[in-house]
Amino acid sequence: MKLKLYSIPNSEDSRKIKDFLIQHNLKFEEAIFDERVYSELTNISSYLKNSQESFLIIRYSSAIHAIHGFNAHAFDQLFKHIKKYKPKIQ
């Protein structure tokens, strides 16, 4: 499993997402929106590259999931999943 935060500078959602991940000791990578990131997102989804909010991409071995903005319920579910199944986070 790999967690990657795509941040919009000075975003409240981005700050909340980072705080949550750090508080729960979850390893993650961060990318600030720029041309390189825009190009990378084109390969994932045309919807994501047009996003106006920060979001977290969760890459599983066979799937990709995105959480848009800071959604406490979605992040709690993610943490419960990680706690239960103990996937290796790269």
Backbone torsions as a table, in degrees:
resi	resn	phi	psi	omega
1	MET	NA	141.0	178.5
2	LYS	-134.1	132.7	179.6
3	LEU	-110.4	128.1	178.7
4	LYS	-134.8	123.0	179.3
5	LEU	-95.3	125.0	174.2
6	TYR	-101.4	111.1	-171.9
7	SER	-104.4	139.1	167.8
8	ILE	-95.4	128.0	-177.9
9	PRO	-52.3	139.5	178.2
10	ASN	61.2	27.1	-179.3
11	SER	-87.0	130.0	176.4
12	GLU	-64.1	-40.5	177.4
13	ASP	-60.5	-42.9	179.9
14	SER	-60.3	-44.9	179.3
15	ARG	-61.3	-44.4	-179.7
16	LYS	-65.1	-41.0	179.3
17	ILE	-63.4	-47.9	179.2
18	LYS	-60.4	-44.1	178.9
19	ASP	-58.7	-44.1	179.7
20	PHE	-61.3	-48.6	-177.4
21	LEU	-63.6	-42.1	179.4
22	ILE	-67.6	-44.6	179.9
23	GLN	-57.7	-35.2	-177.6
24	HIS	-97.3	12.9	177.5
25	ASN	53.6	41.9	179.1
26	LEU	-99.7	125.3	179.9
27	LYS	-72.4	133.7	179.9
28	PHE	-150.1	160.8	175.6
29	GLU	-110.4	147.2	179.1
30	GLU	-121.9	139.6	175.1
31	ALA	-128.7	126.2	176.5
32	ILE	-86.9	136.3	-178.7
33	PHE	-56.9	122.6	172.4
34	ASP	-155.6	-172.3	-177.2
35	GLU	-61.5	-39.9	-179.4
36	ARG	-63.5	-44.1	179.9
37	VAL	-65.8	-41.7	178.3
38	TYR	-56.8	-43.7	179.0
39	SER	-64.5	-41.9	178.9
40	GLU	-61.7	-41.2	-178.1
41	LEU	-68.7	-27.5	177.6
42	THR	-58.1	-33.3	179.6
43	ASN	-75.2	-19.1	-179.2
44	ILE	-92.8	-52.8	-175.4
45	SER	-167.0	135.5	176.5
46	SER	-67.7	-26.9	177.5
47	TYR	-66.2	-44.4	-177.3
48	LEU	-66.4	-37.7	-176.7
49	LYS	-67.4	-18.3	178.5
50	ASN	-99.1	8.3	-176.8
51	SER	-65.6	142.4	176.6
52	GLN	-108.6	15.3	179.4
53	GLU	-136.8	157.5	176.2
54	SER	-69.7	151.5	178.2
55	PHE	-153.8	160.5	179.9
56	LEU	-110.9	129.7	174.7
57	ILE	-101.0	129.1	176.7
58	ILE	-112.5	116.4	178.9
59	ARG	-101.7	116.6	173.1
60	TYR	-94.9	175.2	-179.7
61	SER	-62.2	-30.4	-176.4
62	SER	-126.4	11.0	-177.0
63	ALA	-156.9	163.8	174.5
64	ILE	-127.1	134.3	179.4
65	HIS	-127.9	144.8	178.2
66	ALA	-124.9	138.3	172.1
67	ILE	-114.0	117.2	-177.2
68	HIS	-89.2	131.3	180.0
69	GLY	64.3	-169.9	176.7
70	PHE	-99.9	112.4	178.5
71	ASN	-119.0	102.7	-174.2
72	ALA	-53.3	-42.7	-179.3
73	HIS	-62.3	-46.4	-179.2
74	ALA	-62.9	-39.8	179.8
75	PHE	-71.4	-35.8	174.8
76	ASP	-63.1	-41.1	177.8
77	GLN	-64.0	-41.0	177.4
78	LEU	-60.2	-46.6	-178.9
79	PHE	-63.7	-41.6	177.7
80	LYS	-61.6	-41.1	178.2
81	HIS	-61.0	-47.0	-179.3
82	ILE	-63.7	-42.9	-179.8
83	LYS	-63.6	-40.2	-177.4
84	LYS	-73.5	-47.7	-172.8
85	TYR	-96.9	-10.6	177.1
86	LYS	46.7	53.5	177.9
87	PRO	-70.5	154.1	176.0
88	LYS	-76.2	122.4	178.9
89	ILE	-99.5	122.3	-176.9
90	GLN	-90.0	NA	NA
